[in-house]
Amino acid sequence: MHVVIIGAVALGPKAACRLKRLAPDARVTMIDQGARVSYGGCGIPYYVSGDISDVKELQSTSFHMVRDPKFFHGAKGVEVLTRKRADRIDRQSRIVHATDLESGDAVQFSYDKLVLAMGSRPRKLDLPGINLNGVFAVSNLEEAEGIRARVEAGKVSKAVVVGAGFIGLEIAEALTDMWGVQTTVVEIADQVLPGFVSADLARMAQKHMQEHDVAFRLSANVLGFAGDGRVERVLLEGEELEADLVIMSAGVVPNSELAAQAGLDVSSKGAIIVNSRMQTSDPDIYAGGNCVQVTNLVTGQPGYYPLGSLANRQGRVIGTNLAGGEAEFSGAVGSFAVKLFEISVAGTGLSPDAAKRSGFDAIHSHVVQADRAHFFPENELMHLEMVVERTGRVLGAQGLCAKGDGLVGRIGAVAAVLGDHPHVSVISNLEYPYSPPFSSAMDIVNAAANAAENILEGRTSPLSIAEFSALWDNPQRDFQVLDCRGQANAQPFLEKYPDVWMNIPQDELRERLGEVPRDKNLILVCNAGGRSYESQVTLEEAGVSGSRNLQGGVAAIRRSGMDI
């Protein structure tokens, strides 16, 4: 059996090596139009930043061997041919027609089974000046080396990153932190990480990056780029930004043209359609990685997840099935993690906005808690949100914290069960490993689920930071803030806002109910939301209804950068 694989970055090598381990007699030929293969593209921002000193580290194994054609031939028994561009698939004759990009000659590869691993490419905006020198898209190692060479040589003082997704924010950090480049991120949406996190978490992430001198232009539309041969300015509506360097990070599109031209089924969004065995509409042709769509296990609808982690798992499934196995890839819940200077943001499943767009009637909780036992000497405040359908089904979880390992662990725990459509009570009782240096006895994952359950059952009426900010910015301020903390904590706010801020500590509320105003909308506040919830329960018991509990409390206010 001869297996030809088109694409040799992530999925292709994994499928090839898995097949050779299971079926050593199989002949495997892997072709790629690039000069370098099997590299960790997700590590490119960290090469640009200088955290990774040598680009070869992105091509190396954990035992420091560079994964080049010689390595694959000697160590894996796989023939790798670089600089070969696949042009057409003749399914009837089972031939891949290609071009040798070095010589220009036409070449052909006959196959018994074919694997499409063409990946994706950056979404290229059709804008004036897009081809100016200095406008880059972070798509391969060559682009990364070009960017790094410029900043290392001191040729870049001002940069603009177009797009506030994962790669855009990582590149913005890389340019600012290591190289001191004055960097501005331009995003067409009204928040960073649009679609992935709530407005509150986005605001917190943005504020942290602004503290590290990254500037933002949100709800901003890029009209084009200007310069004499090389980029000098980025044109926005009503504003021009000076720039020596522009990084385009406005998403990616699947490389599926080859499949479509061959008559394979492709979705309306351009991704190759595959079954759970990763077979295309032609059972002898497999596909995976960034060029395919998979099932979103939360919504049951097609999803697109251009992640190296999924590509590797799918590659193993393909390799197993090529060898005669019966492996399946059921889909994904959509998990992510991103490091932004000292904090990390991570999530799984649907954010509040994504849940709404998918047709779910959902609520979300926002809890703040130490990432380990509160009495342990070293701890960080973790913010965690749980998105829950009103039926009680958990749809997703997202969070933010310094020392992101703990946050990623919590998100991973939820992700592991999310595809089973768990009820919120399942997460309330989720068994997370407990020891004071690592977690709390009632872990934040459990607490977030408990808070969501309280919302669903009407025990609390929550108020998000975004909602509170809108109320606060209204000059009328037709509300009363009841600070449920101790006097010392509340005093600065009482002095600054005597007309709207009052203080009754939670443990004194039952004896001081007569001081609570009945003629104003009450907003209950404490450090993290726990004492204000207790106060809300006390007020309801006393017949004082309609109060709102600020989720995340003063900790969330401060983290979000509200001017208060």
Secondary structure per residue as TSV (DSSP state, phi and psi in degrees):
chain	resnum	aa	ss	phi	psi
A	1	M	-	360.0	130.5
A	2	H	E	-109.8	120.3
A	3	V	E	-109.1	125.6
A	4	V	E	-105.8	132.6
A	5	I	E	-119.1	124.3
A	6	I	E	-99.0	109.0
A	7	G	-	114.6	127.1
A	8	A	-	-136.3	41.6
A	9	V	S	-104.3	-60.7
A	10	A	S	-121.8	-72.3
A	11	L	H	-63.0	-42.0
A	12	G	H	-55.1	-55.3
A	13	P	H	-60.1	-37.5
A	14	K	H	-65.1	-45.0
A	15	A	H	-63.3	-42.3
A	16	A	H	-62.3	-47.4
A	17	C	H	-70.9	-37.0
A	18	R	H	-63.2	-44.0
A	19	L	H	-60.7	-45.4
A	20	K	H	-66.6	-30.1
A	21	R	H	-70.5	-35.7
A	22	L	H	-86.9	-31.8
A	23	A	-	-135.0	77.6
A	24	P	T	-57.4	-24.7
A	25	D	T	-79.6	-11.4
A	26	A	-	-67.0	142.4
A	27	R	E	-97.2	127.0
A	28	V	E	-125.7	125.5
A	29	T	E	-120.5	124.5
A	30	M	E	-116.7	126.1
A	31	I	E	-118.6	149.4
A	32	D	E	-150.8	142.5
A	33	Q	S	-77.0	-14.8
A	34	G	S	-82.2	168.6
A	35	A	S	-88.0	-20.7
A	36	R	S	-124.3	148.3
A	37	V	-	-129.3	166.6
A	38	S	S	48.7	59.1
A	39	Y	-	-120.1	159.2
A	40	G	-	-87.2	88.1
A	41	G	G	-60.6	-29.5
A	42	C	G	-68.6	-13.5
A	43	G	G	-90.1	-0.4
A	44	I	H	-57.7	-45.0
A	45	P	H	-57.4	-30.4
A	46	Y	H	-82.5	-19.0
A	47	Y	H	-75.8	-42.8
A	48	V	H	-59.9	-38.9
A	49	S	H	-71.1	-22.7
A	50	G	T	96.7	-6.0
A	51	D	S	-59.6	-36.7
A	52	I	S	-102.9	116.0
A	53	S	-	-76.2	-37.2
A	54	D	-	-122.9	131.9
A	55	V	G	-60.5	-24.7
A	56	K	G	-64.2	-21.8
A	57	E	G	-64.0	-28.3
A	58	L	G	-75.2	-15.5
A	59	Q	G	-103.5	-0.7
A	60	S	B	-99.1	154.4
A	61	T	-	-76.5	172.5
A	62	S	T	-66.1	-16.4
A	63	F	T	-106.6	24.6
A	64	H	S	66.7	36.8
A	65	M	-	-109.4	132.4
A	66	V	B	-74.1	129.0
A	67	R	-	-83.4	82.6
A	68	D	S	-113.6	177.7
A	69	P	H	-54.3	-37.5
A	70	K	H	-63.6	-41.3
A	71	F	H	-61.3	-47.6
A	72	F	I	-65.0	-35.8
A	73	H	I	-68.2	-47.6
A	74	G	I	-77.8	-42.6
A	75	A	I	-89.6	-26.6
A	76	K	I	-120.2	-14.1
A	77	G	-	72.1	26.6
A	78	V	-	-113.0	131.9
A	79	E	E	-87.0	122.5
A	80	V	E	-116.1	126.2
A	81	L	E	-119.2	114.0
A	82	T	E	-91.7	166.7
A	83	R	S	57.8	35.8
A	84	K	E	-119.8	113.6
A	85	R	E	-97.0	119.2
A	86	A	E	-73.1	126.7
A	87	D	E	-107.7	-32.8
A	88	R	E	-159.1	145.3
A	89	I	E	-112.5	120.2
A	90	D	E	-96.8	95.9
A	91	R	T	-67.6	-33.7
A	92	Q	T	-66.8	-43.4
A	93	S	T	-90.2	-7.2
A	94	R	T	55.8	55.7
A	95	I	E	-132.1	135.0
A	96	V	E	-98.6	120.0
A	97	H	E	-92.2	128.3
A	98	A	E	-137.8	172.4
A	99	T	E	-125.3	132.0
A	100	D	E	-78.1	110.6
A	101	L	T	-72.4	-13.3
A	102	E	T	-81.8	-45.0
A	103	S	T	-100.0	-21.1
A	104	G	-	84.0	0.5
A	105	D	-	-75.6	149.9
A	106	A	E	-81.3	137.4
A	107	V	E	-133.0	156.6
A	108	Q	E	-130.2	147.4
A	109	F	E	-132.3	113.9
A	110	S	E	-83.2	149.0
A	111	Y	-	-141.5	154.7
A	112	D	S	-94.9	-40.9
A	113	K	E	-131.3	147.3
A	114	L	E	-127.0	140.8
A	115	V	E	-121.5	127.7
A	116	L	E	-100.2	114.9
A	117	A	-	-133.9	49.3
A	118	M	-	-79.6	-9.5
A	119	G	-	70.6	-147.4
A	120	S	E	-137.4	175.5
A	121	R	E	-138.0	154.6
A	122	P	E	-60.2	141.3
A	123	R	-	-67.4	119.0
A	124	K	-	-97.3	116.0
A	125	L	-	-78.4	134.6
A	126	D	-	-82.5	83.0
A	127	L	-	-125.5	149.2
A	128	P	T	-58.4	133.9
A	129	G	T	82.2	7.8
A	130	I	T	-63.5	-23.5
A	131	N	T	-97.2	10.5
A	132	L	S	-63.9	148.1
A	133	N	B	-59.4	132.7
A	134	G	T	102.2	-4.9
A	135	V	E	-99.4	115.8
A	136	F	E	-119.1	155.2
A	137	A	E	-123.2	129.2
A	138	V	-	-80.0	89.9
A	139	S	-	-122.4	-20.5
A	140	N	S	-156.4	178.7
A	141	L	H	-67.5	-33.4
A	142	E	H	-63.2	-43.8
A	143	E	H	-61.4	-43.4
A	144	A	H	-61.5	-42.7
A	145	E	H	-65.0	-36.8
A	146	G	H	-64.2	-42.5
A	147	I	H	-65.4	-47.3
A	148	R	H	-63.6	-39.6
A	149	A	H	-61.1	-39.4
A	150	R	H	-66.7	-46.6
A	151	V	H	-72.2	-34.1
A	152	E	H	-64.6	-34.2
A	153	A	T	-81.2	-0.2
A	154	G	T	74.3	22.9
A	155	K	-	-89.0	-1.3
A	156	V	-	-124.1	119.4
A	157	S	S	-111.6	-27.8
A	158	K	E	-134.3	131.8
A	159	A	E	-130.6	151.1
A	160	V	E	-124.2	129.2
A	161	V	E	-107.4	123.7
A	162	V	E	-97.1	108.5
A	163	G	-	116.5	126.6
A	164	A	-	-109.8	37.9
A	165	G	S	-85.6	-162.9
A	166	F	H	-60.4	-54.2
A	167	I	H	-63.8	-42.3
A	168	G	H	-58.8	-45.7
A	169	L	H	-70.2	-37.0
A	170	E	H	-64.3	-41.5
A	171	I	H	-67.0	-39.3
A	172	A	H	-60.2	-42.9
A	173	E	H	-62.0	-44.6
A	174	A	H	-59.0	-44.9
A	175	L	H	-69.9	-37.6
A	176	T	H	-79.2	-46.3
A	177	D	H	-70.6	-50.6
A	178	M	T	-84.7	-40.9
A	179	W	T	-105.8	-5.5
A	180	G	-	66.7	24.5
A	181	V	-	-77.3	132.2
A	182	Q	E	-71.1	110.0
A	183	T	E	-118.6	135.3
A	184	T	E	-122.2	131.2
A	185	V	E	-100.9	127.3
A	186	V	E	-109.8	127.5
A	187	E	-	-135.6	132.1
A	188	I	S	-72.2	-27.8
A	189	A	S	-77.8	172.9
A	190	D	S	-92.7	12.1
A	191	Q	S	-155.1	164.0
A	192	V	S	-79.1	161.4
A	193	L	S	47.7	49.1
A	194	P	T	-62.4	135.2
A	195	G	T	86.7	-14.2
A	196	F	T	-103.8	-31.6
A	197	V	S	-136.9	165.9
A	198	S	-	-69.9	167.8
A	199	A	H	-61.3	-34.4
A	200	D	H	-66.4	-49.0
A	201	L	H	-65.7	-37.6
A	202	A	H	-61.8	-41.9
A	203	R	H	-63.2	-39.0
A	204	M	H	-66.1	-43.5
A	205	A	H	-63.8	-43.3
A	206	Q	H	-62.5	-44.6
A	207	K	H	-60.3	-40.9
A	208	H	H	-63.5	-40.8
A	209	M	H	-69.9	-35.0
A	210	Q	H	-64.2	-33.7
A	211	E	H	-64.9	-19.5
A	212	H	T	-104.9	24.9
A	213	D	T	73.2	19.0
A	214	V	E	-89.2	126.8
A	215	A	E	-95.4	157.5
A	216	F	E	-133.7	145.0
A	217	R	E	-126.6	102.6
A	218	L	-	-97.3	161.1
A	219	S	S	52.1	37.4
A	220	A	-	-115.1	136.5
A	221	N	-	-108.6	123.1
A	222	V	E	-78.8	124.3
A	223	L	E	-95.3	-23.0
A	224	G	E	161.9	-172.7
A	225	F	E	-131.8	146.4
A	226	A	E	-132.8	151.5
A	227	G	-	162.8	162.9
A	228	D	S	-94.7	86.4
A	229	G	S	86.5	-34.7
A	230	R	B	-133.2	155.6
A	231	V	-	-66.1	136.6
A	232	E	-	-128.7	-26.4
A	233	R	E	-144.8	146.9
A	234	V	E	-108.9	126.1
A	235	L	E	-95.9	118.5
A	236	L	E	-111.8	173.9
A	237	E	T	-71.7	110.4
A	238	G	T	81.9	8.2
A	239	E	E	-158.0	147.9
A	240	E	E	-122.1	135.9
A	241	L	E	-110.4	128.0
A	242	E	E	-70.3	141.1
A	243	A	-	-157.3	131.4
A	244	D	S	-91.3	-17.3
A	245	L	E	-146.3	136.1
A	246	V	E	-126.1	130.3
A	247	I	E	-111.6	118.2
A	248	M	E	-86.6	118.5
A	249	S	-	-139.0	56.1
A	250	A	S	-101.9	36.9
A	251	G	-	93.9	178.2
A	252	V	E	-130.7	160.6
A	253	V	E	-126.5	144.1
A	254	P	E	-69.3	142.3
A	255	N	-	-84.5	85.3
A	256	S	-	-117.8	3.7
A	257	E	H	-58.5	-39.8
A	258	L	H	-60.6	-41.5
A	259	A	H	-67.6	-43.7
A	260	A	H	-63.1	-42.2
A	261	Q	H	-65.1	-26.7
A	262	A	T	-84.5	0.2
A	263	G	T	85.6	12.9
A	264	L	-	-78.9	153.8
A	265	D	-	-69.7	128.5
A	266	V	B	-131.0	141.2
A	267	S	-	-72.4	168.8
A	268	S	T	-64.2	-21.4
A	269	K	T	-94.5	4.6
A	270	G	S	93.3	6.7
A	271	A	-	-95.2	143.8
A	272	I	E	-69.9	135.9
A	273	I	E	-90.2	127.7
A	274	V	-	-130.4	160.7
A	275	N	-	-92.1	-173.7
A	276	S	T	-68.0	-16.9
A	277	R	T	-90.9	4.9
A	278	M	-	69.5	26.2
A	279	Q	B	-91.6	142.0
A	280	T	-	-79.4	-170.1
A	281	S	S	-66.2	-13.9
A	282	D	S	-102.1	112.9
A	283	P	T	-62.5	-15.5
A	284	D	T	-90.7	0.6
A	285	I	E	-121.2	120.8
A	286	Y	E	-102.9	159.3
A	287	A	E	-152.7	152.5
A	288	G	-	-168.6	177.5
A	289	G	G	82.7	-148.3
A	290	N	G	-71.4	-5.7
A	291	C	G	-99.2	4.2
A	292	V	E	-123.1	160.2
A	293	Q	E	-101.0	150.0
A	294	V	E	-132.3	169.2
A	295	T	E	-77.4	130.6
A	296	N	B	-78.1	114.9
A	297	L	T	-72.5	-11.1
A	298	V	T	-86.8	-47.3
A	299	T	T	-92.6	-22.1
A	300	G	S	79.3	1.9
A	301	Q	S	-100.7	163.6
A	302	P	E	-60.1	141.2
A	303	G	E	-133.3	163.6
A	304	Y	-	-130.9	118.6
A	305	Y	-	-131.8	89.1
A	306	P	-	-79.4	76.5
A	307	L	-	-125.3	137.5
A	308	G	H	-62.2	-30.9
A	309	S	H	-64.2	-44.8
A	310	L	H	-66.5	-39.6
A	311	A	H	-59.4	-41.3
A	312	N	H	-67.6	-40.5
A	313	R	H	-67.3	-40.2
A	314	Q	H	-66.8	-35.9
A	315	G	H	-61.0	-38.6
A	316	R	H	-65.4	-41.2
A	317	V	H	-60.9	-44.8
A	318	I	H	-63.5	-46.1
A	319	G	H	-59.0	-40.9
A	320	T	H	-62.3	-45.3
A	321	N	H	-70.9	-33.6
A	322	L	H	-62.5	-30.5
A	323	A	T	-86.3	7.1
A	324	G	T	98.8	6.6
A	325	G	-	-80.7	-176.4
A	326	E	-	-128.8	48.2
A	327	A	-	-82.0	152.6
A	328	E	-	-135.2	149.5
A	329	F	-	-117.9	106.8
A	330	S	-	-76.5	-26.2
A	331	G	-	145.7	-162.5
A	332	A	B	-145.5	153.6
A	333	V	-	-97.0	-11.2
A	334	G	-	83.5	73.2
A	335	S	-	-105.0	149.0
A	336	F	E	-151.2	162.1
A	337	A	E	-152.4	141.6
A	338	V	E	-143.9	135.4
A	339	K	E	-95.9	130.1
A	340	L	E	-128.4	95.8
A	341	F	T	55.1	-118.2
A	342	E	T	-88.1	-5.8
A	343	I	E	-112.8	164.9
A	344	S	E	-129.8	148.6
A	345	V	E	-122.0	134.4
A	346	A	E	-145.2	157.5
A	347	G	E	-165.8	169.8
A	348	T	E	-150.1	149.7
A	349	G	E	71.6	-145.2
A	350	L	-	-98.2	137.1
A	351	S	-	-78.2	170.7
A	352	P	H	-55.2	-45.2
A	353	D	H	-67.6	-40.9
A	354	A	H	-63.8	-37.5
A	355	A	H	-62.8	-42.7
A	356	K	H	-63.9	-44.1
A	357	R	H	-63.8	-29.1
A	358	S	T	-84.7	1.9
A	359	G	T	91.5	11.5
A	360	F	-	-89.6	140.8
A	361	D	-	-91.2	99.2
A	362	A	E	-129.2	157.1
A	363	I	E	-120.3	170.4
A	364	H	E	-145.7	143.6
A	365	S	E	-97.7	158.7
A	366	H	E	-138.9	111.5
A	367	V	E	-116.9	151.9
A	368	V	E	-125.3	127.5
A	369	Q	E	-156.7	154.2
A	370	A	E	-61.8	144.0
A	371	D	S	-74.2	-5.2
A	372	R	S	-147.9	-175.3
A	373	A	-	-53.9	134.1
A	374	H	T	-61.6	-23.3
A	375	F	T	-87.4	-6.3
A	376	F	S	-72.5	138.5
A	377	P	S	-55.0	-38.6
A	378	E	S	-112.4	116.5
A	379	N	-	-151.3	159.6
A	380	E	-	-126.6	146.5
A	381	L	E	-74.4	127.7
A	382	M	E	-109.1	135.0
A	383	H	E	-102.9	129.2
A	384	L	E	-138.2	131.7
A	385	E	E	-114.5	140.0
A	386	M	E	-118.8	123.2
A	387	V	E	-99.7	123.0
A	388	V	E	-135.0	130.4
A	389	E	E	-67.4	153.3
A	390	R	T	-65.4	-14.1
A	391	T	T	-74.2	-12.0
A	392	G	S	102.4	-4.4
A	393	R	B	-77.8	131.1
A	394	V	E	-78.0	130.7
A	395	L	E	-108.0	-21.3
A	396	G	E	176.5	172.5
A	397	A	E	-152.1	138.4
A	398	Q	E	-140.6	152.6
A	399	G	E	-158.2	176.7
A	400	L	E	-147.6	139.0
A	401	C	E	-167.7	152.0
A	402	A	E	-73.3	162.7
A	403	K	S	51.3	69.9
A	404	G	T	-66.3	-9.3
A	405	D	H	-57.3	-44.2
A	406	G	H	-64.2	-39.6
A	407	L	H	-64.6	-45.9
A	408	V	H	-61.3	-36.4
A	409	G	H	-61.7	-43.3
A	410	R	H	-65.1	-44.6
A	411	I	H	-62.9	-40.5
A	412	G	H	-61.9	-35.6
A	413	A	H	-64.7	-41.5
A	414	V	H	-69.6	-41.8
A	415	A	H	-59.1	-34.6
A	416	A	H	-62.5	-28.0
A	417	V	H	-111.5	-6.5
A	418	L	H	-63.3	-35.3
A	419	G	T	-66.3	-15.2
A	420	D	T	-88.5	5.5
A	421	H	-	57.8	56.0
A	422	P	-	-69.3	146.8
A	423	H	B	-74.8	154.5
A	424	V	H	-59.0	-27.7
A	425	S	H	-65.7	-27.8
A	426	V	H	-65.7	-42.8
A	427	I	H	-73.0	-32.8
A	428	S	H	-57.9	-32.6
A	429	N	T	-109.4	15.0
A	430	L	-	-60.5	131.6
A	431	E	-	-85.3	106.2
A	432	Y	-	-108.6	135.5
A	433	P	-	-55.6	131.9
A	434	Y	-	-116.8	128.7
A	435	S	-	-162.8	136.4
A	436	P	T	-48.3	-36.1
A	437	P	T	-70.7	-10.0
A	438	F	T	-121.0	-28.5
A	439	S	-	-162.7	175.8
A	440	S	-	-100.6	160.4
A	441	A	S	-60.7	-41.7
A	442	M	S	-104.5	96.3
A	443	D	-	-66.6	159.1
A	444	I	H	-61.9	-29.9
A	445	V	H	-61.4	-46.0
A	446	N	H	-64.3	-41.6
A	447	A	H	-63.8	-40.5
A	448	A	H	-64.4	-39.4
A	449	A	H	-67.8	-41.0
A	450	N	H	-61.6	-41.9
A	451	A	H	-63.8	-40.5
A	452	A	H	-63.9	-40.4
A	453	E	H	-62.9	-39.0
A	454	N	H	-63.0	-38.2
A	455	I	H	-65.4	-47.1
A	456	L	H	-60.2	-37.0
A	457	E	T	-90.5	7.3
A	458	G	T	76.5	15.6
A	459	R	S	-80.2	-18.6
A	460	T	-	-146.0	147.9
A	461	S	-	-113.0	106.3
A	462	P	E	-83.3	158.1
A	463	L	E	-133.1	124.8
A	464	S	-	-82.1	164.7
A	465	I	H	-62.2	-40.0
A	466	A	H	-61.6	-42.4
A	467	E	H	-66.9	-42.8
A	468	F	H	-63.3	-40.1
A	469	S	H	-61.3	-41.9
A	470	A	H	-64.2	-41.4
A	471	L	H	-65.5	-41.5
A	472	W	H	-65.7	-35.8
A	473	D	H	-76.4	-11.9
A	474	N	S	-75.6	120.5
A	475	P	T	-57.1	-27.0
A	476	Q	T	-71.1	-34.9
A	477	R	-	44.0	61.7
A	478	D	-	-83.9	62.4
A	479	F	E	-158.3	169.3
A	480	Q	E	-128.4	125.8
A	481	V	E	-87.7	124.2
A	482	L	E	-105.6	106.8
A	483	D	E	-83.6	118.4
A	484	C	-	-94.9	10.8
A	485	R	S	-89.2	-179.6
A	486	G	-	-68.6	163.4
A	487	Q	H	-57.6	-42.5
A	488	A	H	-62.0	-39.8
A	489	N	H	-68.4	-38.1
A	490	A	H	-81.3	-22.6
A	491	Q	H	-54.3	-45.6
A	492	P	H	-58.0	-36.3
A	493	F	H	-74.7	-36.5
A	494	L	H	-62.5	-39.7
A	495	E	H	-71.8	-35.4
A	496	K	H	-82.4	-33.6
A	497	Y	-	-130.7	62.9
A	498	P	T	-63.9	-23.7
A	499	D	T	-77.6	-25.8
A	500	V	T	-122.2	-7.7
A	501	W	E	-115.7	127.0
A	502	M	E	-132.0	165.3
A	503	N	E	-134.9	122.5
A	504	I	-	-135.8	108.5
A	505	P	-	-55.6	144.8
A	506	Q	G	-56.6	-37.1
A	507	D	G	-77.4	-4.0
A	508	E	G	-110.2	-3.2
A	509	L	G	-62.8	-40.7
A	510	R	G	-59.9	-35.8
A	511	E	G	-83.4	-13.8
A	512	R	G	-120.3	25.6
A	513	L	G	-58.4	-29.0
A	514	G	G	-65.2	-18.2
A	515	E	G	-84.7	-11.1
A	516	V	S	-77.3	122.5
A	517	P	-	-68.1	137.7
A	518	R	S	-99.8	-9.1
A	519	D	S	-101.9	9.1
A	520	K	S	-133.4	155.5
A	521	N	E	-71.1	126.5
A	522	L	E	-97.0	132.3
A	523	I	E	-116.4	118.9
A	524	L	E	-94.3	133.6
A	525	V	E	-135.7	140.6
A	526	C	-	-142.8	-162.2
A	527	N	S	-67.7	-43.4
A	528	A	S	-132.7	-8.2
A	529	G	S	114.7	-12.7
A	530	G	H	-74.8	-50.8
A	531	R	H	-68.2	-34.0
A	532	S	H	-67.9	-32.6
A	533	Y	H	-66.0	-44.8
A	534	E	H	-58.1	-40.4
A	535	S	H	-66.0	-37.1
A	536	Q	H	-63.1	-41.0
A	537	V	H	-62.1	-42.7
A	538	T	H	-62.7	-42.9
A	539	L	H	-64.3	-43.3
A	540	E	H	-61.1	-41.3
A	541	E	H	-61.3	-33.3
A	542	A	T	-87.7	2.9
A	543	G	T	88.3	9.3
A	544	V	-	-96.8	100.0
A	545	S	-	-107.0	169.1
A	546	G	-	90.4	1.4
A	547	S	-	-72.9	158.0
A	548	R	E	-119.9	140.4
A	549	N	E	-103.1	117.9
A	550	L	E	-71.0	111.2
A	551	Q	T	-68.2	130.6
A	552	G	T	86.9	-16.2
A	553	G	H	57.9	-153.7
A	554	V	H	-63.3	-30.5
A	555	A	H	-59.3	-41.1
A	556	A	H	-72.1	-36.8
A	557	I	H	-58.1	-49.0
A	558	R	H	-67.4	-42.2
A	559	R	H	-65.1	-32.0
A	560	S	H	-79.9	-14.1
A	561	G	T	83.5	15.1
A	562	M	-	-57.0	136.6
A	563	D	-	-82.2	84.5
A	564	I	-	-143.2	360.0
